Amino acid sequence: MKGLSILGSTGSIGLSTLDVARRHPDRFRVMALAADSNDGRLLEQCREFRPDLAALASPDAARRLEGEVRRLGLPTRVLAGEEGLEAVATHPGSGLVMAAIVGAAGLRPTLAAARGGKRVLLANKESLVCAGRLLLEAVSDSGGELVPIDSEHNAIFQCLPQPVRPGHCPAGIRRILLTASGGPFRTWSQAAMVRATPEQAVAHPNWSMGRKISVDSATLMNKGLELIEACLLFGIAPGQVDVVVHAQSVIHSMVEYTDGSVLAQLGNPDMRTPIAHALGWPERIESGVESLDLVAIGQLGFEAPDLERFPCLRLAREAAEAGGTAPAVLNAANEVAVAAFLDGRLNFTGMARVIDSVLQRHEVQQVMSLADALAADAWGRDAARRELGPSGANPA
Ligand SMILES: NC(=O)c1ccc[n+]([C@@H]2O[C@H](COP(=O)([O-])OP(=O)(O)OC[C@H]3O[C@@H](n4cnc5c(N)ncnc54)[C@H](OP(=O)(O)O)[C@@H]3O)[C@@H](O)[C@H]2O)c1
């Protein structure tokens, strides 16, 4: 029986993780759950899984949850704030930690899990983009493990020779082919994208995901963050990662070897596959995902990404090449821009413009400590807010 903590249990990845865990009551025990402010959904999860610990970042929401947990006589301690999230990440009964908080807010608890020697199931790519080397060092120093949950990186992990050492590229790899669905605006003109609404941007054709990552998929910033993630996780240079648009999301990514062999991982676009892989690894366990029907799919299509219409991918590649604080600043500016777009304060194409301006003003430095990463994150957020103007609005 393995103990499992979930950071971000109320979100899309959190729910899929609980769906897989629910299928294996004799294999996984849910020990600790954490979220931001959704006390209603967390209470439901506490009723079903009866974890030892639950935490909410919001103190008010944590107070409400604690009142309900007491009233129902559940065996769950409730904590609040940053301390609560770290307690979930380092719960002594959990060897497995799903890191699925969205954004750089996940950095501290994910790092705490890595320092605690856990197997970190990494969905929260932003924490790696912000503080990649620190996170990899923490895993290696503590003797922990890192298994990627992003379907692309999980696919690459599966296509590489085992064991995969985080941050180290095995011999014989020529390049990584990172597949991209192209998002909901793959075939839209630049002029149409200017008027794209948040509702249109979050309506992803293949994947059902949280709002922030859905917008990132629509701008292709998600692929850019994944490019940075791939370089860090697999110890490979940005020039060895090629992005290929594959609208069907059946091939989740590929590894090309020096002899010309290309290995791919295929499956239905359902996050329960990488989640089950990472939970069970090296064993294979049931995920609830249906078999892939290749005959019904018929043909697989591929195209090159259009960097003119999707400049975020170019910006992310430039940040990957610059290294140091550049990826953390890119990520921070993106988080501010996406929030402004979702609030109706910035139009769709304005997001890339804000991020570009912030990066142009940034002087890249080395990231030697968590303080350096947090300072870069704060600088990027501040610079992006300035770019949006005093009222936070920049509709042009
Ligand atoms: N969804 C996917 O298919 C997918 C695929 C690959 C990678 N990922 C990555 O997985 C992560 C989560 O994505 P998602 O789609 O599951 O997002 P989501 O549905 O928006 O869920 C986000 C989760 O994070 C929690 N959260 C947000 N801010 C927090 C804070 N400050 N402190 C503590 N918890 C906080 C939310 O809690 P509340 O509910 O209380 O707000 C929720 O549980 C992202 O990094 C994303 O890039 C997602």
The ligand as a Gaussian input file, in Angstrom:
#p B3LYP/6-31G(d) Opt

LIG

0 1
 N       -5.173000      19.590000     -16.989000
 C       -4.333000      18.919000     -17.750000
 O       -4.738000      18.106000     -18.574000
 C       -2.839000      19.137000     -17.604000
 C       -1.964000      18.454000     -18.459000
 C       -0.605000      18.612000     -18.287000
 C       -0.109000      19.442000     -17.301000
 N       -0.974000      20.104000     -16.490000
 C       -0.438000      21.000000     -15.463000
 O       -0.972000      20.629000     -14.204000
 C       -1.138000      21.773000     -13.390000
 C       -2.594000      21.844000     -12.958000
 O       -3.401000      22.019000     -14.095000
 P       -4.988000      21.820000     -14.039000
 O       -5.449000      21.821000     -15.440000
 O       -5.315000      20.641000     -13.164000
 O       -5.423000      23.180000     -13.320000
 P       -6.803000      23.533000     -12.606000
 O       -7.886000      22.621000     -13.056000
 O       -6.986000      24.988000     -12.752000
 O       -6.497000      23.192000     -11.060000
 C       -5.540000      23.907000     -10.342000
 C       -5.401000      23.344000      -8.947000
 O       -4.413000      24.135000      -8.252000
 C       -5.011000      24.672000      -7.065000
 N       -4.392000      25.968000      -6.805000
 C       -4.412000      27.078000      -7.590000
 N       -3.710000      28.083000      -7.010000
 C       -3.264000      27.586000      -5.826000
 C       -2.520000      28.150000      -4.757000
 N       -2.079000      29.420000      -4.775000
 N       -2.237000      27.357000      -3.700000
 C       -2.688000      26.078000      -3.648000
 N       -3.400000      25.493000      -4.632000
 C       -3.683000      26.245000      -5.705000
 C       -6.502000      24.780000      -7.385000
 O       -7.261000      24.864000      -6.184000
 P       -8.776000      25.525000      -6.179000
 O       -9.636000      24.529000      -6.903000
 O       -9.096000      25.642000      -4.733000
 O       -8.665000      26.821000      -6.898000
 C       -6.690000      23.446000      -8.127000
 O       -6.738000      22.378000      -7.226000
 C       -0.692000      22.970000     -14.234000
 O        0.635000      23.274000     -13.927000
 C       -0.800000      22.462000     -15.653000
 O        0.118000      23.108000     -16.522000
 C       -2.323000      19.975000     -16.626000

